[in-house]
């Protein structure tokens, strides 16, 4: 490899790192595909060069993704405004042990972004006892964006709508603008 090729390669690595960081910081969700090939949308926080996620009882489900210490994952980042995929990057999974220095810093960041926590006053305790905090660290490798759709069936859930929409509701809403 010539010096010029090495410089171009080094510049490309820096551009890829910048794209990964900026896109992931600005996106509200990332799609994570674990070792078993299953993908799931996860909310996250970008902190100190990695995406942080929390999952377990009362939080987003991480089971079934194969996200264990030292495992590899692929992260797909979408555009916040248009929704299209911007970049796909390889990640090394690190599970942060509860109450460690890295865990405390990660939880402080995640806690600030956690919306509608049912137990905000004891959130850290619950996360330490029942949940897993994972750090998805970019390995520097990016993947080519797929040309087709990656649409998949939603994860099965017991959640349902409360009641069917009343038949008169569309008429009521249309009549609002005439007053």
C-alpha positions as CSV (number, residue, x, y, z in Angstrom):
1,X,0.0,0.0,0.0
2,X,1.4,3.4,-0.9
3,X,1.5,6.4,1.4
4,X,-1.4,8.1,-0.5
5,X,-3.6,5.0,-0.3
6,X,-2.8,4.7,3.5
7,X,-3.8,8.4,3.9
8,X,-7.0,7.9,2.0
9,X,-7.8,4.8,4.0
10,X,-7.1,6.7,7.3
11,X,-9.3,9.5,6.1
12,X,-12.1,7.1,5.3
13,X,-11.9,5.5,8.7
14,X,-12.2,9.0,10.3
15,X,-15.2,9.9,8.1
16,X,-16.9,6.6,9.0
17,X,-16.3,7.2,12.7
18,X,-17.7,10.7,12.4
19,X,-20.8,9.4,10.5
20,X,-21.4,6.7,13.0
21,X,-21.2,9.0,16.0
22,X,-23.2,11.9,14.5
23,X,-26.0,9.7,13.1
24,X,-26.3,7.6,16.2
25,X,-26.3,10.7,18.5
26,X,-29.2,12.3,16.6
27,X,-31.3,9.3,16.1
28,X,-34.0,8.4,18.6
29,X,-33.9,4.7,17.8
30,X,-31.4,2.3,16.6
31,X,-32.1,-1.1,15.1
32,X,-29.8,-3.8,16.7
33,X,-29.3,-7.2,15.1
34,X,-27.7,-9.7,17.5
35,X,-25.8,-12.8,16.9
36,X,-28.9,-14.9,16.3
37,X,-30.1,-12.6,13.4
38,X,-33.1,-11.1,15.2
39,X,-33.4,-7.3,15.0
40,X,-35.2,-5.0,17.3
41,X,-35.6,-1.2,17.6
42,X,-34.1,0.1,20.9
43,X,-33.9,3.6,22.4
44,X,-30.4,4.5,23.3
45,X,-28.0,7.3,24.4
46,X,-24.7,8.0,22.8
47,X,-22.1,8.5,25.5
48,X,-18.3,8.4,25.4
49,X,-18.0,6.8,21.9
50,X,-20.7,4.1,22.3
51,X,-24.4,3.6,22.2
52,X,-25.8,2.7,25.6
53,X,-29.1,0.7,26.0
54,X,-30.9,-0.6,29.0
55,X,-33.3,-3.6,29.0
56,X,-35.1,-6.0,31.3
57,X,-38.3,-6.1,33.3
58,X,-40.2,-2.8,32.9
59,X,-37.8,-1.7,30.1
60,X,-37.2,-2.6,26.5
61,X,-36.7,-6.4,25.9
62,X,-33.2,-7.4,25.1
63,X,-33.8,-11.2,25.4
64,X,-33.7,-13.1,22.2
65,X,-31.1,-10.8,20.5
66,X,-28.0,-12.7,21.7
67,X,-26.5,-9.5,23.2
68,X,-24.1,-11.0,25.6
69,X,-20.7,-9.9,26.8
70,X,-18.2,-10.0,24.0
71,X,-20.8,-10.8,21.3
72,X,-21.0,-8.9,18.0
73,X,-24.0,-6.9,16.9
74,X,-24.9,-4.9,13.8
75,X,-26.5,-1.5,14.5
76,X,-28.6,0.2,11.8
77,X,-29.2,4.0,12.3
78,X,-32.0,5.8,10.6
79,X,-32.5,9.5,9.9
80,X,-34.6,11.2,12.5
81,X,-36.4,13.5,10.0
82,X,-36.8,11.2,6.9
83,X,-36.6,7.8,8.5
84,X,-34.3,6.3,5.9
85,X,-31.2,4.2,6.9
86,X,-28.0,6.3,7.2
87,X,-25.4,3.9,8.3
88,X,-25.0,0.3,9.5
89,X,-22.1,-0.4,11.8
90,X,-20.6,-3.4,13.6
91,X,-20.5,-3.2,17.4
92,X,-18.9,-5.1,20.2
93,X,-21.2,-5.7,23.1
94,X,-20.1,-5.0,26.7
95,X,-22.3,-5.5,29.7
96,X,-21.6,-3.0,32.4
97,X,-21.6,-4.5,35.9
98,X,-24.0,-2.7,38.3
99,X,-22.6,0.1,40.5
100,X,-19.2,0.2,38.7
101,X,-17.8,3.5,37.6
102,X,-18.8,2.9,33.9
103,X,-22.3,1.7,34.9
104,X,-22.9,4.8,37.1
105,X,-21.9,7.2,34.3
106,X,-24.0,5.2,31.8
107,X,-27.1,5.1,34.1
108,X,-26.8,8.9,34.7
109,X,-27.0,9.4,30.9
110,X,-29.8,6.9,30.3
111,X,-31.9,8.1,33.3
112,X,-32.0,11.6,31.8
113,X,-33.5,10.2,28.5
114,X,-35.9,7.6,30.1
115,X,-39.4,8.9,29.5
116,X,-42.4,8.0,31.7
117,X,-40.6,5.7,34.1
118,X,-43.2,4.2,36.5
119,X,-40.7,4.4,39.4
120,X,-38.4,7.3,38.7
121,X,-37.4,7.7,42.4
122,X,-35.9,4.2,42.5
123,X,-35.0,3.7,38.8
124,X,-31.3,3.2,39.4
125,X,-32.0,0.5,42.1
126,X,-34.4,-1.4,39.8
127,X,-31.9,-1.2,36.9
128,X,-29.1,-2.6,39.2
129,X,-31.3,-5.4,40.5
130,X,-33.3,-6.5,37.4
131,X,-32.0,-4.9,34.2
132,X,-28.9,-5.0,32.0
133,X,-27.1,-1.9,30.8
134,X,-25.2,-2.6,27.6
135,X,-22.5,-0.6,25.8
136,X,-22.5,-1.1,22.1
137,X,-19.0,0.0,21.0
138,X,-18.3,0.6,17.3
139,X,-15.6,-1.6,15.9
140,X,-14.9,0.8,13.0
141,X,-16.5,-1.4,10.4
142,X,-19.5,-0.2,8.4
143,X,-21.7,-2.3,6.2
144,X,-23.3,-1.5,2.9
145,X,-26.9,-0.4,3.2
146,X,-29.3,-3.0,1.9
147,X,-31.3,-2.1,-1.1
148,X,-34.5,-3.9,-0.1
149,X,-36.9,-3.5,2.8
150,X,-35.9,-4.9,6.2
151,X,-39.6,-4.9,7.4
152,X,-40.4,-7.5,9.9
153,X,-43.3,-8.6,12.0
154,X,-43.7,-6.8,15.3
155,X,-42.7,-8.6,18.5
156,X,-45.7,-10.4,19.9
157,X,-47.3,-8.5,22.8
158,X,-50.4,-8.7,25.0
159,X,-51.0,-4.9,24.5
160,X,-54.2,-4.0,22.6
161,X,-56.3,-1.0,22.0
162,X,-58.8,-0.3,24.7
163,X,-62.0,-0.1,22.7
164,X,-63.0,0.3,19.0
165,X,-63.3,3.9,17.8
166,X,-66.9,5.2,18.2
167,X,-68.7,5.3,14.9
168,X,-69.7,9.0,15.3
169,X,-66.2,10.2,16.0
170,X,-65.2,11.0,12.4
171,X,-68.4,13.1,12.0
172,X,-67.7,14.9,15.3
173,X,-64.1,15.7,14.2
174,X,-65.2,16.9,10.8
175,X,-67.8,19.2,12.4
176,X,-65.2,21.0,14.6
177,X,-63.8,23.1,11.8
178,X,-67.3,24.5,10.8
179,X,-67.8,26.3,14.1
